[in-house]
Amino acid sequence: MWNILGYLRQSKPLPAKYSQYKYLSYYSGQEPSTAEIRARLLQSTGGSVDLEKNEETGIATLCLNHPERRNAVSGGDLNMARLLSNPDDGFSMAIFMQKVLHRLENLPLISVALIEGTGALGGGSEIAVACDFRLLTSNAGGIAFVHTRLGITPAWGGCTRLVCKVGYTKALDLLATGRKVSGEEALKIGIVDGIVDSENAFTEAVEWLKIRVQSDVEVVKSLKTMARNAEVMSYDESLAEEKRLFAPLWGGPANKAALSKNIKHK
């Protein structure tokens, strides 16, 4: 214990408002620009992010394609981790990825992470919990926040989102142990929302998603935004925004079409 405290006391003193961190190492450097961060991250190359849209269903597929690194992302690629192995670069990577995943999380559409093969590990798990839903294939390795095995913590918003999704105690257990959760346990604790057959995973995932995006696109967009508001805003703020998001839909094309067909009573 004394060795730990001796190390932590080397940290720079913090302002009074951060007094709860007085026994922690805490980064107090300046935040670099996005352009600076992008230039630094581009020193590590390889892999691609592939986007395809099915015009018939309106469903887009985003694939993280880096097979030679087992589809590792950013810090999960150990070569990249070694290249950027210092607090300044770690902070920059965290800034960049938090912005990326924040944009993903707040897109006015419904997103699903389909987790296959060895599963969503480390950075992959942080991307998965930034999606609205998560589906596991029946033979997938599961989801694991393995950061502690590398002597780090989540940094892309994974800790915050996991606590919001499964609660403090379960989240702390998963983060502290780094263990994988899959199958029925993953469903039980709410970290995944369904299991699909590994032999027909993509088709089943698309069918699962179709049920949830079958409404008019403007309705889906507004509904997603309402739900996100309810999660991150105060109760009163969310109520205020809800009525403003609803109003343009009332008497809109989808509403009129439904009324003309008496859909409510079918």
Secondary structure, 3 states (H helix, E strand, C coil): CHHHHHHHCCCCCCCHHHHHHCCCCCCCCCCCCHHHHHHHHCCCCCCEEEEEECCCCCCEEEEEECHHHCCCCHHHCHHHHHHCCCHHHHHHHHHHHHHHHHHHHHCCCCCEEEECCCCEECHHHHHHHHCCEEEEECCCCCEECHHHHHCCCCCCCHHHHHHHHHCHHHHHHHHHHCCCECHHHHHHHCCCCEEECHHHHHHHHHHHHHHHCCCCHHHHHHHHHHHHHHHHCCHHHHHHHHHHHHHHHCCCHHHHHHHHCCHHHC
